[in-house]
Amino acid sequence: MTLKLRCEDYGFECQYEIDEEKSISTIEKLRNHFEEEHGIDYTVEAVTQMIQNRGHSLESIKK
């Protein structure tokens, strides 16, 4: 199953998008993007919570 994450869904005016098999590395890629492009150093846990708030279950994210 793939997980599609778009930066603009998290409040940024940015076209960055990840569409790949779900894994913890997908979350880390989004976290790294937030830090490198937007200067915000979120923890992996914070990004995971943000993704859950957008309607993904924890199981669907980390499997």
C-alpha positions in Angstrom: 0.0 0.0 0.0 1.3 3.4 -0.8 1.2 6.5 1.3 0.7 9.9 -0.5 1.9 12.9 1.5 1.8 16.5 0.1 3.6 19.3 1.9 0.7 21.7 1.1 -1.6 19.5 3.2 0.4 20.5 6.2 0.1 24.2 5.8 3.0 25.1 3.5 2.8 26.7 0.1 4.9 24.0 -1.4 4.5 21.4 -4.1 6.7 18.7 -2.5 5.0 15.3 -2.6 5.8 11.8 -1.5 4.0 8.9 -3.0 5.6 5.6 -2.1 5.2 2.4 -0.1 4.4 3.2 3.5 7.3 2.9 5.9 9.1 4.9 8.6 11.5 6.2 6.0 8.5 7.9 4.3 7.9 9.8 7.5 11.6 10.6 7.8 11.6 12.0 4.3 8.8 14.4 5.0 10.4 15.4 8.3 13.7 16.1 6.5 11.9 18.1 3.9 10.2 20.2 6.6 13.6 20.9 8.1 15.6 21.5 5.0 13.1 23.5 3.0 11.0 25.2 5.7 13.5 25.4 8.6 11.2 23.5 11.0 12.8 20.7 12.9 9.9 18.4 13.8 10.5 15.1 15.5 9.5 11.9 13.8 6.8 11.6 16.4 5.4 15.0 15.6 5.3 14.3 11.9 3.6 11.0 12.6 1.0 12.8 14.6 0.5 15.3 11.8 -0.1 12.5 9.4 -2.6 10.9 11.7 -4.4 14.2 12.1 -4.9 14.1 8.3 -6.8 10.8 8.6 -4.2 8.1 8.3 -4.2 5.5 11.1 -0.9 4.7 12.9 -1.1 1.1 11.4 -1.4 2.5 7.9 1.7 4.7 8.4 4.2 2.4 10.0 3.5 -1.0 8.4 
